[in-house]
């Protein structure tokens, strides 16, 4: 049986821990958080220092559910001890950290690092990806990714790291809509250039953006529209749309629909939903977590690698740089610098 641990007992750990405990092939033996009041998982060893935990426990896999600025050092500490890692998004604070993790992965080929882009495992996206790859509906003309959510000022006050660039790496792009950017690049393929704009529309006194928009040009000729904001009145459904020469496909409200050239709308498939208030996380965390443990057991490679997760960070950095320079930015012009 594989031995697992979780570092970081914030909101997202409440998705990871039940998933680990429900897997009959895995045993959760340790958890870690600097806050001693979070020692609340019965029968599991609790630590306040993950380095001590890594020294004391014989672990096969560690789930990293920490604030963004701790992803790289915690992942590095685990990998250098030969422990597989299931890391929450984002890969790192920026492209520089992302590239450092790519190098780490290359230097430790026997250790697996899976980044949690669970929406790749949604039933609607799997079906949409198959449709794009089929070529059945003609040339891919365009993509649209829209995230209109709400975050109150208290969201940043309760956890101040969320509003600071050096700890979060950004705002709505890296925190709320990185999954949408990830899915857009999978469907659209290699990116040629991005023209982006970021802003703060709310007077929260934070450093990170609450709104971002971008025009994305893909090398195969399609264009992409990306829009994300935390200034909406509530959390609306994420929308991902693909436009072909002949028909249009849209994922919204966790349902994939098809609209043909005559305007007829047809529902194709619906995602499994997560119960409770965090429904917008989707139900695919469990799928990806179980899949990764299968990859560990069978020593296979079909999971979300570091190099796969790097692309969304590059997109975010390109949107930011384009906004600063007020111009269309070719991806090869991306400035790999901490900023």
Buried (B, 14 or more C-beta within 10 A) or exposed (E): EBBBBBBBBBEBBEBBBBBBBEBEEBBBBBBBBEEEEBBEBEEBBBBEEBEEBBEEBEBBBBBBBBBBBBBBBBBBBBBEBEBBBBBBBBBBBBBBBBBBBBEBBEEBEEBBBBBBBBBBBBBBBBBBBEBBEEEEBEEBBBBBBBBBBBBEEEBBEEBEEBBBBEBBBBBBBBBBBBBBBBBBBBBBBEBBBBBBBBEBEBEBEBBBBBBBBBBBBBEEEBBBBBBBBBBEEEBBBBBBBBBBEEBBBBBBBBBBBBBEEEEEEEEBBBBEEBEEEEEBBBBBBBBBBBBBBBBBEEEEEEBBBBBBBBBBBBBBBBBBBBBBEEEBBBBEEBBEEEE
